[in-house]
Amino acid sequence: MNQSTFVVSTVNVNGLRAAAKKDPGFVSWLSATEADVVCVQETRAESAQLSQEVIAPQGWHVVLVPAAAKGRAGVAVYSRAEPDAVRVGFGEAEFDEAGRYVEVDLGAVTVASLYLPSGEVGTERQEEKERFMEAFLPYLVRRRKEVEEQGRDLVVCGDWNIAHTEADLKNWRGNRKSAGFLPEEREWMGRVFDEAGYVDVVRVLFPDQEGPYSWWSYRGRAFDNDTGWRIDYQVCTPGLAVRAESARVERAEEHAARWSDHAPVTVRYRA
């Protein structure tokens, strides 16, 4: 870790095995990243299914949290420093073995990797998403209080699967009844910021910009036309948010160079 900065990156890999097999892919990206911590979502893999360069890359400590349901979800945290503590789940029985949430303590900062359910209108998947949201918001309120009382900070990185405002997706008019942009989902995301008091760091750094988008469908020419969604966030307690110096979405130069349908979102904080 650079003494003056703390760089955090988050990316939904859309299957860690597939992302690692591609060239360029996750392995080459990880070896080149400047990040001190990388939060990964949708790993869909267990340790035994991954090569050494993925599960034990040189210079990294890896916390892999697969879902009990094989081939689904899964989160991970790669950190250059060994975590002081690791916590899996957020105390909700339905989701604690679902591969949806993990926290690691790194000095005065707790870094969490979150994969919020994507949902699908009119299905059980949407009901699952709503249950997750209902349980997760009180946890965020409680955790902010706990870490701040300890003189620490928290950043929840990951795929929140909600575009908060019209500026967060290109085709917002056509998605007003779609999962990820439903009024109740957007309202809930607002509560994370307004009631729980967290900060959407990328939006603060890019207040007047559409996007920057972090997910593009593989269908059609969404990537080429930058018809994307901003659903990958770094959501911070205020004490860390004010130390955010810069942010960027590491968008591939061309469609053929993509190794996930998401791009890494990287933020540099003053240490």
Secondary structure by P-SEA (a helix, b strand, c coil): ccccbbbbbbbccccaaaaaaccccaaaaaacccccbbbbcccccccccccccccccccbbbbbbbccccccbbbbccccccccccccccccccccccccbbbbbcccbbbbbbbccccccccaaaaaaaaaaaaaaaaaaaaaaaaaaacbbbbbbcccccccccccccccccccccccccaaaaaaaaaacccccccaaaaaaccccccccccccccccccccccccccccccccaaaaaaccccccccccccccccccbbbbbbbbcc
